[in-house]
């Protein structure tokens, strides 16, 4: 391993131009960044290529997919195109901190086996001056079990951007389909297999805005959570059975809370878990958790018309017998 490894930033883009130029300029400003990969997932316009062409920076490389491969398929494509030993995925409306690689190198000089380097989860609306830290991590190496325990006790809050060892990502890519919060699915499902290192400051800033996928489509972006909780539990069964049990209860609690929050006219999750014809790994995980829990089975029996089961679930949630902090 070189004393100073190379570093790439990948920016996956599709249709929405808002925030892209600010994201690109933040990547350009990163000290010691070797290359910036912009991968267009076959947008219905050519604005991204036009914007990239304005910058006379040989590090910027633009690619366009011949067909749309989806959000996380495009994240994987960024990693494939990158040539560096470490890579970050910068969402097209976010900002990366200019000293991210400097902070990474401080950690790398302590531990050259780092596979995932991450900072505090920080969000912003208009500029980094109005940023808010949503989740703070202690500086230094972190065990995967501790990361999972933090998520189960304090809530999910891994930062959207981290510094990833490219070799690991090529072997363990993001789940490309179906679309959900597959970045969180990846880190929490593989936490105990990875060499993690945290810093106690943000290394990027995640933008909140009305046109954001995670806000517009919360029912879809959270579809992966039950599978994520199952994967957390599987990693902890031998080392921490109590925490493993809590992960399963969190998965069940998420499904119950979602069912309770659905309107009687919508019932979208209910309809999907009742549809056995779907080839969807996230729905399959939900069906597994449902099949192992008596209350969930009662809630979906007869097409979800068991009113007493719903009332009992509300009581359980109110007296905090199930996880509902989502």
C-alpha positions as CSV (number, residue, x, y, z in Angstrom):
1,X,0.0,0.0,0.0
2,X,1.3,3.5,-0.9
3,X,1.9,5.9,1.9
4,X,-0.6,8.3,0.3
5,X,-3.3,6.4,-1.6
6,X,-5.2,8.0,-4.5
7,X,-8.8,9.3,-4.1
8,X,-11.7,9.8,-6.5
9,X,-15.1,11.5,-6.1
10,X,-18.0,10.1,-8.1
11,X,-21.1,12.2,-8.8
12,X,-24.0,10.2,-10.1
13,X,-26.6,12.4,-11.9
14,X,-30.0,12.0,-13.5
15,X,-32.4,14.7,-14.8
16,X,-32.4,17.1,-11.7
17,X,-29.8,19.8,-12.2
18,X,-30.6,21.7,-9.0
19,X,-27.5,21.8,-6.8
20,X,-25.2,20.0,-9.3
21,X,-22.9,22.9,-10.0
22,X,-22.4,23.6,-6.3
23,X,-21.7,19.9,-5.7
24,X,-19.2,19.8,-8.6
25,X,-17.4,22.9,-7.4
26,X,-17.1,21.5,-3.9
27,X,-15.5,18.3,-5.4
28,X,-13.1,20.4,-7.4
29,X,-12.0,22.2,-4.2
30,X,-11.1,19.0,-2.4
31,X,-7.4,18.9,-1.7
32,X,-5.5,16.0,-3.3
33,X,-8.5,14.6,-5.1
34,X,-7.2,12.6,-8.1
35,X,-10.3,12.6,-10.3
36,X,-13.9,13.5,-10.4
37,X,-16.3,11.1,-12.1
38,X,-19.7,12.4,-13.3
39,X,-21.9,9.6,-14.5
40,X,-25.2,10.6,-16.2
41,X,-27.9,7.9,-16.0
42,X,-29.3,8.7,-19.4
43,X,-31.0,12.0,-18.5
44,X,-33.6,13.5,-20.8
45,X,-31.3,16.5,-21.4
46,X,-27.6,17.3,-21.9
47,X,-27.2,20.0,-19.3
48,X,-24.8,18.0,-17.1
49,X,-22.4,17.6,-19.9
50,X,-22.7,21.3,-20.7
51,X,-21.9,22.3,-17.1
52,X,-18.9,19.9,-16.9
53,X,-17.5,21.3,-20.1
54,X,-17.3,24.8,-18.6
55,X,-14.6,23.7,-16.2
56,X,-11.0,23.4,-17.5
57,X,-10.0,20.7,-15.0
58,X,-8.5,17.5,-16.4
59,X,-9.5,15.6,-13.3
60,X,-13.2,15.8,-14.4
61,X,-14.4,12.8,-16.5
62,X,-18.0,12.7,-17.8
63,X,-19.7,9.5,-18.8
64,X,-23.3,8.9,-19.9
65,X,-25.1,5.5,-19.6
66,X,-26.7,4.2,-22.8
67,X,-29.8,3.3,-20.7
68,X,-31.1,4.2,-17.3
69,X,-29.8,1.7,-14.7
70,X,-31.3,3.3,-11.6
71,X,-29.9,5.3,-8.7
72,X,-27.8,2.7,-7.0
73,X,-26.8,1.0,-10.2
74,X,-25.4,4.4,-11.1
75,X,-23.5,4.6,-7.8
76,X,-21.9,1.3,-8.6
77,X,-21.1,2.6,-12.1
78,X,-19.2,5.6,-10.5
79,X,-17.1,3.1,-8.5
80,X,-16.4,1.0,-11.6
81,X,-15.2,4.0,-13.6
82,X,-13.0,5.4,-10.8
83,X,-9.3,4.5,-10.9
84,X,-8.3,5.4,-7.4
85,X,-7.8,3.2,-4.3
86,X,-10.5,5.1,-2.4
87,X,-13.7,6.7,-3.7
88,X,-16.6,8.7,-2.4
89,X,-20.1,9.0,-3.8
90,X,-21.3,12.6,-3.8
91,X,-25.0,13.1,-4.4
92,X,-25.6,15.7,-7.1
93,X,-27.3,18.1,-4.7
94,X,-24.9,17.8,-1.7
95,X,-21.5,19.3,-0.7
96,X,-18.3,17.6,0.1
97,X,-15.9,19.2,2.6
98,X,-12.7,20.4,1.0
99,X,-10.5,18.8,3.7
100,X,-12.1,15.4,3.5
101,X,-9.0,13.7,2.2
102,X,-6.8,15.5,4.6
103,X,-9.0,14.2,7.5
104,X,-8.9,10.7,5.9
105,X,-5.1,10.7,5.7
106,X,-4.8,11.5,9.4
107,X,-6.8,8.3,10.1
108,X,-4.9,6.4,7.4
109,X,-1.6,7.1,9.0
110,X,-2.9,5.4,12.1
111,X,-4.5,2.5,10.3
112,X,-3.7,1.6,6.7
113,X,-6.4,-1.1,6.7
114,X,-9.3,1.3,6.7
115,X,-12.1,0.3,4.4
116,X,-14.8,2.9,5.4
117,X,-13.9,6.3,6.7
118,X,-16.9,8.5,7.8
119,X,-17.8,11.6,9.8
120,X,-20.8,13.1,11.5
121,X,-24.1,13.1,9.6
122,X,-24.8,16.8,8.8
123,X,-27.6,18.3,6.8
124,X,-28.2,21.7,5.3
125,X,-30.7,23.7,3.3
126,X,-29.1,26.6,1.5
127,X,-25.5,26.7,2.6
128,X,-23.2,24.9,5.0
129,X,-23.5,27.9,7.4
130,X,-27.0,26.6,8.3
131,X,-25.9,23.0,8.6
132,X,-27.1,20.8,11.5
133,X,-25.4,17.7,12.8
134,X,-27.9,14.9,13.1
135,X,-25.6,12.2,14.3
136,X,-22.2,12.6,16.0
137,X,-19.6,9.8,16.0
138,X,-16.6,9.4,18.3
139,X,-13.2,9.9,16.6
140,X,-11.2,6.7,16.0
141,X,-11.6,3.1,14.9
142,X,-15.1,1.6,15.4
143,X,-16.3,-2.0,15.6
144,X,-19.2,-2.9,13.3
145,X,-21.1,-4.2,16.3
146,X,-20.8,-0.8,17.9
147,X,-22.1,1.0,14.8
148,X,-25.1,-1.3,14.7
149,X,-25.8,-0.8,18.4
150,X,-25.6,2.9,17.9
151,X,-28.2,2.7,15.2
152,X,-30.6,0.5,17.3
153,X,-30.3,2.7,20.4
154,X,-29.9,6.2,19.0
155,X,-31.5,5.9,15.5
156,X,-30.2,5.4,12.0
157,X,-27.8,8.2,11.1
158,X,-24.9,7.1,9.0
159,X,-23.6,9.9,6.7
160,X,-24.6,9.7,3.1
161,X,-21.0,10.2,1.9
162,X,-18.0,8.2,3.2
163,X,-14.5,7.4,1.9
164,X,-14.7,3.8,0.7
165,X,-12.0,1.4,-0.4
166,X,-12.7,0.8,-4.0
167,X,-11.5,-2.9,-3.9
168,X,-14.1,-3.7,-1.3
169,X,-16.9,-1.9,-3.1
170,X,-16.2,-3.8,-6.3
171,X,-16.6,-7.1,-4.3
172,X,-19.6,-5.9,-2.3
173,X,-21.6,-3.4,-4.4
174,X,-24.7,-1.6,-3.5
175,X,-28.0,-3.5,-4.1
176,X,-29.0,-1.8,-7.4
177,X,-32.7,-2.9,-7.5
178,X,-35.2,-2.3,-6.1
179,X,-34.7,1.4,-5.2
180,X,-34.7,2.2,-1.5
181,X,-32.2,3.6,1.1
182,X,-29.6,1.2,-0.2
183,X,-26.6,3.1,1.1
184,X,-27.8,2.5,4.7
185,X,-28.7,-1.0,3.7
186,X,-25.1,-1.6,2.6
187,X,-23.3,-0.2,5.6
188,X,-25.5,-1.6,8.3
189,X,-25.8,-5.0,6.6
190,X,-22.0,-5.3,6.2
191,X,-20.8,-3.4,9.3
192,X,-19.1,-6.3,11.1
193,X,-17.2,-7.3,7.9
194,X,-15.6,-3.9,7.5
195,X,-12.7,-2.0,9.0
196,X,-14.4,1.3,10.1
197,X,-12.8,4.6,11.2
198,X,-14.8,7.7,12.2
199,X,-14.0,11.3,12.6
200,X,-15.9,13.6,15.0
201,X,-16.7,16.3,12.4
202,X,-18.7,16.3,9.1
203,X,-16.9,15.5,5.9
204,X,-19.9,16.3,3.7
205,X,-23.3,18.0,4.0
206,X,-26.6,16.4,2.9
207,X,-29.0,18.9,1.4
208,X,-32.7,18.9,2.4
209,X,-35.1,20.3,-0.2
210,X,-38.7,19.8,-1.4
211,X,-37.7,18.0,-4.6
212,X,-35.6,15.4,-2.8
213,X,-36.2,11.8,-3.5
214,X,-35.8,10.8,0.2
215,X,-38.5,13.3,1.2
216,X,-40.9,12.8,-1.8
217,X,-40.8,9.0,-1.6
218,X,-40.3,8.0,2.0
219,X,-42.4,4.9,1.6
220,X,-40.0,3.7,-1.1
221,X,-36.7,4.9,0.4
222,X,-37.5,3.0,3.6
223,X,-38.6,-0.2,2.0
224,X,-35.2,-1.8,2.7
225,X,-35.3,-1.2,6.4
226,X,-36.8,-4.6,7.4
227,X,-34.1,-6.4,5.4
228,X,-31.5,-4.1,6.9
229,X,-32.7,-5.0,10.4
230,X,-32.7,-8.7,9.6
231,X,-29.1,-8.4,8.3
232,X,-28.1,-6.5,11.5
233,X,-29.6,-9.3,13.6
234,X,-27.8,-12.0,11.6
235,X,-24.4,-10.4,12.3
236,X,-25.1,-10.3,16.0
237,X,-26.7,-13.6,16.7
238,X,-23.5,-15.2,18.2
239,X,-21.8,-12.2,19.7
240,X,-24.8,-10.3,21.1
241,X,-28.1,-12.3,21.1
242,X,-29.9,-9.5,23.0
243,X,-29.0,-6.9,20.5
244,X,-29.8,-9.3,17.6
245,X,-33.3,-9.7,19.1
246,X,-33.7,-5.9,19.3
247,X,-32.9,-5.6,15.6
248,X,-35.7,-8.0,14.7
249,X,-38.1,-6.2,17.0
250,X,-37.1,-2.9,15.3
251,X,-37.9,-4.5,11.9
252,X,-41.3,-5.7,13.1
253,X,-41.9,-2.3,14.8
254,X,-41.2,-0.5,11.5
255,X,-43.7,-2.6,9.6
256,X,-46.4,-2.2,12.3
257,X,-45.8,1.6,12.5
258,X,-46.0,1.9,8.7
259,X,-49.3,-0.1,8.6
260,X,-50.8,2.0,11.3
261,X,-49.8,5.2,9.5
262,X,-51.3,4.2,6.2
263,X,-54.7,5.6,5.3
264,X,-57.6,3.2,4.7
265,X,-57.8,4.5,1.1
266,X,-54.1,4.0,0.3
267,X,-52.9,0.9,2.2
268,X,-49.9,0.7,-0.2
269,X,-47.6,-1.4,2.0
270,X,-50.4,-3.7,3.0
271,X,-51.3,-4.4,-0.7
272,X,-47.6,-5.0,-1.5
273,X,-47.0,-7.5,1.3
274,X,-50.2,-9.4,0.3
275,X,-49.0,-9.7,-3.3
276,X,-47.1,-12.9,-3.4
277,X,-46.3,-12.4,-7.1
278,X,-43.7,-9.6,-6.5
279,X,-40.1,-10.4,-7.1
280,X,-38.9,-7.9,-4.5
281,X,-36.2,-8.7,-1.9
282,X,-37.5,-5.9,0.4
283,X,-41.1,-7.1,0.4
284,X,-39.8,-10.7,0.9
285,X,-38.0,-9.6,4.0
286,X,-41.2,-7.9,5.3
287,X,-43.2,-11.1,4.6
288,X,-40.6,-13.1,6.6
289,X,-40.9,-10.8,9.6
290,X,-44.7,-10.9,9.3
291,X,-44.8,-14.7,9.2
292,X,-42.8,-14.9,12.5
293,X,-45.0,-12.4,14.5
294,X,-48.5,-13.2,15.6
295,X,-49.6,-9.5,15.8
296,X,-48.4,-8.7,12.3
297,X,-50.1,-11.8,11.0
298,X,-53.4,-10.7,12.6
299,X,-53.0,-7.2,11.2
300,X,-52.8,-8.3,7.6
301,X,-55.4,-11.2,7.9
302,X,-58.5,-10.7,5.8
303,X,-56.9,-7.9,3.8
304,X,-56.0,-5.8,6.9
305,X,-59.5,-5.6,8.2
306,X,-58.8,-6.9,11.7
307,X,-59.6,-3.7,13.5
308,X,-58.9,-5.1,16.9
309,X,-55.4,-6.1,15.9
310,X,-54.7,-2.5,14.7
311,X,-56.1,-1.2,18.0
312,X,-53.8,-3.5,20.0
313,X,-50.8,-2.4,17.9
314,X,-51.7,1.2,18.7
315,X,-51.8,0.4,22.4
316,X,-48.4,-1.5,22.1
317,X,-46.9,1.5,20.4
318,X,-48.2,3.9,22.9
319,X,-46.8,2.0,25.9
320,X,-43.6,1.5,24.0
321,X,-43.7,-2.3,23.7
322,X,-42.5,-2.0,20.1
323,X,-39.9,0.2,18.4
324,X,-41.6,3.2,16.8
325,X,-38.9,5.9,16.6
326,X,-38.8,6.2,12.8
